[in-house]
């Protein structure tokens, strides 16, 4: 990941393959790198403080790299610096416009980002990155969980179609609290067919009275006469999928 840092006078500090240059592109300092840890970030802050000037703004720019730069973004914001994330394709096209050479190194890429920052409007990332990032991250995580939940629901249905195809239609093809409890505690049609009055009382309370005695009798009858085929491999799948779901 290349992370060049540029102030208004053209001084550049870059994470990997970086260098310091003036407005005319003259190199003022050799390659500067720092590690992706607390010590490296402290080193970076020292370099930023060294080029800091009350009359100048420090421009910080780097290619958008997804999760790889999150720690750096939070660090920069806490340290009071703004930054600009740049689409790598824009940097690539900018470098093409400057040279016919197609060879790319970290140093050349850092120079290209610095040049892009000089010649284009500086649009720093909005402040308060972390709360927005946290909201985005949790939203994505929830979306991922819901997709997985839907996938497990489909797989559960597929297993039930083999073991006990009559089960889910009895519950309007939904996985309710009651139906999930039955599957977790009575993992075969035979076990369901052998449920007793105590089992019914538990199910009635679980369903808050929605699971009636008539439904209980019908369920036992369906389990006793199911066309499904029960096998230990299906039971293992059922147990694991219920845990995941």
N, C-alpha and C positions, 0 to 999 in steps of 0.2 A: 504494500500500500504506500502510495506516495503522498506526502502531506507537506506541501510547500507553504511557507509563511512569508508574507510580503508586506512591508510597510510602504508608505507613500513615496519614499525616496528610492525604492527599488531593492532594499535589502531583503534577502530571502533566506529562510531557514526551512529545511525540508527533512522529513522523517527518514526516508530511505533514498539514497542517491541524490541528496540535496546539496545545495551550495548557496553561497551568498553572492549576489550580483548587484550592480547599480542599474540605473535607468537605461544605460546604453548597452547592457548585456555583458559588461566586463566582470569577470569573476573576481570577487573580493575575498573569498574564503573557500577552502577545500570542502570536500564532502562532510556533511554533518548528519549523524544518525543518533537515535536514542531508542532504548528498549521499551517494549510495551509492558512496563511495570511501574511501580511507584517511584523507583529511583530514576528511571528514564523520563517520567513525566516531570519530576523535579528539575532534571537537567534541561528539559525543554523550557520550563518556566524561567530558568536562569537566563537562557538565550533570549527569550522574549523580553524579559526585563532589561537586558543589555541593549536592545535596539529600541526600547520604548522611549518616546519623546512626547512631552505634553502638547506640543504643537502639531503632532502627526498622529494619524490613525494607523494602527497595525492591521493589515489585511491578512487574514488567515484563510487559506483555500485548500481544498483537497477533493479528490475524486470521490463520488458517492460509492461506498463499498458495503452498504447494508449494515449487518451487525458488527462488522470488523472495527468500525470507528466509534461505536457507541460509548465506550469508556473514555475515549479521547474527547468526545463532544461534551460529556458531563463534566470532565475535568476542566475543559476550557471555559465552560459557562460558570462553574464555581469560582474560577480564577478571574472572572470578569472580562473575558475576551469573547467577541463574536467571531463567526466563521461563515464561510460560504462553501456549500457542497456543489460540485460541478459534475454534470453528466460526462462520463468518460468519452462518449462519442463526440461531444462538443470540443473537448480537449484534443481528440484525435484529428478532427477536421481542422482545428486551429493550427495544429502542428503541420498538417499537410499544406496549408496555405503559406507556411513560412519556409518550407524546405521541400525539395524533391526527394530527399533521402527517406527511405522507409525503414531504416534500422531504428530500433527503440531500446533505450536503456533507462534505468531508473533516473539517472541524472538528466537525460534528455527529456523524459516525461515531466520531471519536476520543473525543468526550465520552461517547458510548454505550458504548464499550469500557471507558473509565475507570469509568463507573457500574456496568458489569457486574462489574468486578474488585472494586469496593467491596462489592457486595451478594451476591456468590457466593464459595464457598470457593476460596481460591487454591491451585491445584494445579500447581506448576511442573513443567516438563519434567524427566524424570530426568537426572541428571548423566552425564557421559561421552557427550555427544550424538554427537561426531564418529565414534568407532569404530562405534557402532551405525548411524549414517548411512552410513558407508562400506560396511558389510556389506550394508545394504539396497540401496544404490546398485549395488553389484557384483552382487547377486542379481538385481536387475531387469535389469541390463545383460546378464547371462548368459541370462536368460529371453528377452530380446529377440533375442539372437543365435540361440538355439535355434529360435525361431519363424521367423526369417528363413531359417535353414538348412533347416528343413522346407519352407518355401515354395519355396526354390531347388531342393530335391530334386524337388518336384512339377513345377516348370517344366523341369528337366532331363529328367525322365521323358517329359513331353509332347513335347519336341524329339526325343528318341530314338524315340518312337513314330512320328514322321514319317520320320526318317533311317534307323533301323535297329531296328525293333520286336523283332527276335529277340535283341538284345544283352542286355538286362537279365535276361530269364528264365534265360539261361545261368549267371548269377551269383546265382541264387535271388532275383531281384528286389531285390538289395541293391547299394549303391554301396560296393564294397570298395576297398582300396588298389590292388589289381591292376586292377580295372575302371576306376577313375579315372585310373590311369596310362595305360591304353590310350586312353581318350577324350582325354586331354591331348596325347598324342604321335601318335595315328593318328586324325585328326579326320573321317574319312569311311569308309564301308564298303569302298571301293576300296583305301584305304591299309591297312586291317585285313586284307583278303584277300591283300595282297602282302607281309605280314610274313614274315620268314625265320627261319632257325635262331638267328641272333644275337638276334632279337627274343624268341624263346621263352626263351632262357637268361636274359635280363633279367627277363622276367615270372615265370619259375620262382623266381628269387632274391627278387623283390619279394614273392611270395606265400609264401616260405619252403617251397616244395615243394608247396603246395596246388593250384597251377595246373599240371595234368598235361599231358603231350603229347597225350593224347586230347582234353582240353578245347581245347587250342590248335588241333588239326586241325578240331574241330567249329566253333570260332569262325571260322576262315578260310572254311570251307564255307558257314556261315550268311551271312557277309559277302558272299561271291561270289554267293549266290542270294537275297539279301534282297528283300523286296517294298517296302522303304522307298524314299523319293524324296529324293535328296540335292540340296541347293541351297546356294549361297553364303550366303544369308540365314540358313539353319539353322546353318551352320558358325560364323557370327559369334555367333549366340545361344548356341551350345554353348560356345564359348571363354569368353565373358563370364560365363555362368552357372557354369562350372567355377571361374573365379577367385573369384566371389562365394561359391560353396559352400565 
